[in-house]
């Protein structure tokens, strides 16, 4: 039960760059829709792969922005609570998820 409480607390943090993230996500949705359209129209596979690479790159860039924010949040929380070990563990869990 405590882990769900921690997750709930994390989601309540302010996200000052929310508008930027939403714009990036909308752009990614547009890219993926374009890829779908290219497949439906039987476009050249090389062109589709270029668009897949662009969408993947956009997702990676978004992930880095979020990872930076998570790092800042973990450090800030560790400084406030004095519990650096827990913050480091939380951050490493996120990094492991991002790396796959």
N, C-alpha and C positions, 0 to 999 in steps of 0.2 A: 504493500500500500504506500509506503513512503516514496517510492520512485514515481508513482503517478502524481503525488503532491509536488515533487520537484519539477516534473514536466509541466504541470499547471502553472507553477510559479514562473518558469522560463517563458511561457507564452504571454505573460502579462507585462513583459518588459517593453518599453516604448521602442518603436522602430522609426528613427528620424528620417531614414531614406526610403520609406515605404513607397512614395510616388515613383522614385527611380526604379525600384524593384518591380513594381506593377507594370511600368512602361517596358522594361526589359522582358518581362514575362509575356506581355501582349505581343511584342515583336517576335518572340520565340514561337508563340502560338501561330502567328502568321507564317513563319518559316515552315513549321510542320504542316500547316494547311497547304502551303505551296508544294511541299514534297508529295503530299497525298495527291494533289492535282496532277503533278508530273507523272506519277505512277499510273494514275487513271488514264492519262492521255498517252501513255506508253512512250514517254520521252527517253532520250538516250541515257543509258545507265550511268555513264561518266558524269553527266550533268546532275543527275539525281544524287550521286555520291558527293559531288561538290556541295550541294545544298545540305546534305546530311552532316558533312563535316562542319559547315557553317553553323548549323543548329547546335551541334555538339559543342562547338567552341563558345557559342552564346550561353549555353547551360553551364559550362565550366566557369565562365566569367561571372555569372550570377552566383554560382556556388562559392567562388572566392570572396565575393562581396559579403555573403552571408557568413562564411567562415571567419572573416576578419571581424565582423560584428560579434560573432559568438566568442571569439578570443577576447575581445574587449569586455564583453559581458562577464565572462568567467573571471578575468583578472579583477574587474571592478568588484564583483561579488566576493572574491577571495580577500581583497583589501578591506572590505566592509566587515566581513565575518571572521577574518583571521584564519580561515580554513583553506589554505592553499592546496593541500593534498586533494580534497574533494573537487575543487575547481579544476585542478590538473587532470584528474580522472575523467571528469565530465568532458573536458576539452578533447582529451585523447579519444574518447568514445566517438565524438563527432568527427574528428580527423579520420579515424578508421572507417567510418561510414562513407565519408566523402571519397576516400581512396579506393573503396570497393573491396 
